Amino acid sequence: MQLYKQKLLSNAQLKRLSEHKYACTSTSLLDKVLQPWWTWLVERLPIWLAPNLITIVGLLINVITTLILVWYAPDAKIEAPRWACFLCALGLFVYQSLDAIDGKQARRTNSASPLGELFDHGCDSISTVFVALSTCISIQLGHYPHWMFFQCFCAMTLFYCAHWQTYVSGTLRFGRIDVTEAQISIILIQLVSAILDLMFGLLKFLAKCLFCGISYQSQQLFVAFGRYPTC
């Protein structure tokens, strides 16, 4: 059964897609730091592993970890469990690593194609939504819905503009502060959210222990007045 009566792409668009050559320039600060890690990682992959499979696995990990946050804080107003924030930070790091090596794997296996690049960037566009959402939940931005909308809108607009520029110029350009730096910043935000929650929990526990210790030392005084403190 034919779902569409007309072709999704014209002959001219199909011809341009087949002639497309991937071109990228980057002056990113962190890309240079992470390149050795990405190179080491891709060399550990088997040759038979398809680049598109790497892409979709990274996307699924990012989506699943974000949905866990959504489950515990659907309105982005309540505090999500710290382990969920840790998991989301780890998921984003795994996604970032897999997204960086899928193209390397394609060139390594001589399977690079315009369709593979289109699939990669299509998954990136989906991931952008979930990354923005997880960031809002981690900092409980639901208390400020206008800022939450603005943050999500900016993330998607920047992604669109970057690929619009690529469409016009034929070259994907990454600046000194770009997507890698943004992802690392979000990972740090999620880790800080989890660590601060843990620190507050420890402080509450220590305060309770201190109070109980003081109360225990002062029991004789309270007994004299007929009162017994409880912890």
C-alpha positions in Angstrom: 0.0 0.0 0.0 1.4 3.4 -1.1 1.4 5.9 1.8 2.2 8.9 -0.3 1.0 9.7 -3.8 3.9 12.0 -4.5 7.6 11.6 -4.0 9.0 13.0 -0.7 12.0 14.3 -2.6 12.2 15.6 -6.2 14.7 14.2 -8.7 16.8 17.3 -8.3 16.9 16.9 -4.5 17.8 13.2 -4.8 20.6 14.1 -7.2 21.9 16.7 -4.8 21.7 14.2 -1.9 23.7 11.6 -3.9 26.4 14.2 -4.7 26.6 15.4 -1.1 30.1 15.2 0.5 30.5 15.6 4.2 32.6 18.6 5.1 33.3 19.8 8.6 35.5 22.4 10.2 36.0 22.7 14.0 37.8 25.0 16.4 36.1 23.5 19.4 38.1 23.6 22.6 37.0 20.3 24.0 36.9 18.3 20.7 40.7 18.3 20.7 40.8 17.0 24.3 38.2 14.3 23.6 39.6 13.1 20.2 42.1 10.6 21.8 39.2 9.1 23.8 37.0 8.8 20.7 39.8 7.4 18.6 40.6 4.8 21.3 36.9 3.9 21.6 36.2 3.4 17.9 39.3 1.2 17.5 37.7 -1.2 20.1 34.6 -1.7 18.0 34.3 -4.7 15.7 34.4 -4.0 12.0 31.0 -5.6 11.4 29.2 -3.1 13.7 27.1 -0.8 11.6 27.5 3.0 12.1 23.8 3.5 12.1 23.4 1.0 14.9 25.9 3.0 17.0 23.8 6.1 16.3 20.5 4.6 17.3 21.9 3.0 20.5 23.3 6.3 21.6 19.9 8.0 21.0 18.0 5.3 22.8 20.3 5.5 25.9 19.7 9.3 26.0 16.0 9.0 25.6 15.6 6.3 28.2 17.6 8.1 30.9 15.7 11.3 30.2 12.3 9.5 30.5 13.4 8.2 33.9 13.8 11.8 35.0 10.4 12.6 33.5 8.8 9.7 35.4 10.0 11.1 38.7 9.6 14.8 38.0 6.9 15.1 35.2 6.3 18.8 35.9 10.1 19.7 36.4 9.1 21.2 39.8 9.8 18.4 42.2 13.3 17.1 43.0 14.3 14.0 41.0 16.3 11.2 42.7 20.0 11.9 42.7 20.7 8.5 41.1 18.4 9.5 38.2 20.5 12.7 37.7 23.7 10.6 37.7 22.2 8.2 35.3 21.1 11.0 33.0 24.6 12.5 33.1 26.1 9.2 32.3 23.6 8.6 29.5 24.5 11.9 27.9 28.2 11.2 28.0 27.6 7.8 26.4 25.4 9.4 23.7 28.1 12.1 23.1 30.8 9.4 22.7 28.7 7.2 20.4 27.6 10.2 18.3 31.3 11.2 17.9 32.4 7.7 16.7 29.6 6.7 14.4 31.2 8.7 11.6 34.6 7.4 12.4 33.2 3.8 12.2 31.6 4.6 8.9 34.9 5.8 7.4 36.7 2.9 9.1 34.5 0.4 7.4 34.2 2.4 4.1 30.4 2.6 4.6 30.1 6.4 4.8 27.1 7.8 2.8 24.9 10.9 2.6 22.0 8.8 3.9 24.1 7.8 7.0 24.8 11.5 7.7 21.1 12.3 7.3 20.2 9.5 9.7 22.8 10.7 12.2 21.7 14.3 12.2 18.0 13.2 12.3 18.7 11.3 15.5 20.6 14.4 16.8 17.6 16.5 16.3 15.5 14.1 18.4 18.1 14.0 21.1 18.2 17.8 21.3 14.7 17.8 22.6 15.4 15.2 25.3 18.7 16.9 26.4 16.9 20.2 26.8 14.2 18.5 28.8 16.6 16.7 31.1 18.4 19.9 31.8 15.1 21.7 32.8 14.2 18.8 35.1 17.7 18.7 36.7 17.4 22.4 37.8 13.7 22.3 38.5 13.0 24.9 35.9 9.3 24.0 35.9 8.8 26.7 38.6 9.6 29.2 35.8 7.7 27.9 32.7 8.6 30.9 30.6 12.3 30.3 31.1 11.8 26.6 30.5 10.1 27.3 27.2 12.9 29.8 26.3 15.6 27.2 27.1 14.0 24.5 25.0 13.3 26.9 22.2 16.9 28.2 22.1 18.3 24.7 22.0 16.2 23.6 19.0 16.6 26.9 17.2 20.4 26.8 17.5 20.4 23.2 16.1 18.2 24.3 13.2 20.3 27.3 12.4 23.5 25.3 12.5 22.2 22.9 9.9 20.6 25.6 7.8 24.1 27.2 7.6 25.4 23.8 6.5 22.7 23.5 3.9 23.7 27.0 2.5 27.5 26.7 2.8 28.0 23.0 2.3 30.2 22.9 5.4 29.3 22.0 9.0 31.1 24.5 11.2 31.8 24.1 14.9 33.0 27.2 16.9 35.3 27.3 19.9 32.3 27.1 22.2 29.8 24.7 20.5 27.9 21.5 20.9 30.6 19.5 22.8 31.0 22.3 25.3 27.3 22.6 25.7 26.9 18.8 26.3 29.8 18.8 28.9 28.2 21.8 30.7 24.8 19.9 30.9 26.6 16.8 32.2 28.2 19.0 34.9 24.8 20.6 35.7 23.2 17.2 36.2 26.1 16.0 38.3 26.0 19.1 40.5 22.3 18.6 40.9 22.9 15.1 42.1 25.9 15.9 44.3 24.2 18.9 46.0 21.2 16.7 46.8 23.6 14.1 48.3 25.4 16.9 50.3 22.1 18.2 51.6 21.1 14.7 52.7 24.4 14.2 54.4 24.1 17.6 56.2 20.6 16.6 57.4 21.9 13.3 58.7 24.9 14.9 60.4 22.7 17.6 62.0 20.3 14.9 63.3 23.2 12.9 64.7 24.6 16.0 66.3 21.3 16.9 67.8 20.8 13.4 69.1 24.3 13.5 70.6 23.6 16.8 72.4 20.3 15.5 73.6 21.9 12.3 74.9 24.4 14.3 76.9 21.6 16.6 78.2 19.2 13.8 79.2 19.9 14.3 82.9 18.8 17.9 82.7 15.6 17.0 80.8 14.9 14.2 83.3 14.9 16.7 86.1 12.1 18.5 84.3 10.2 15.3 83.3 10.9 15.6 79.6 12.6 13.1 77.3 13.9 14.2 73.9 13.4 11.8 71.0 15.4 11.5 67.8 
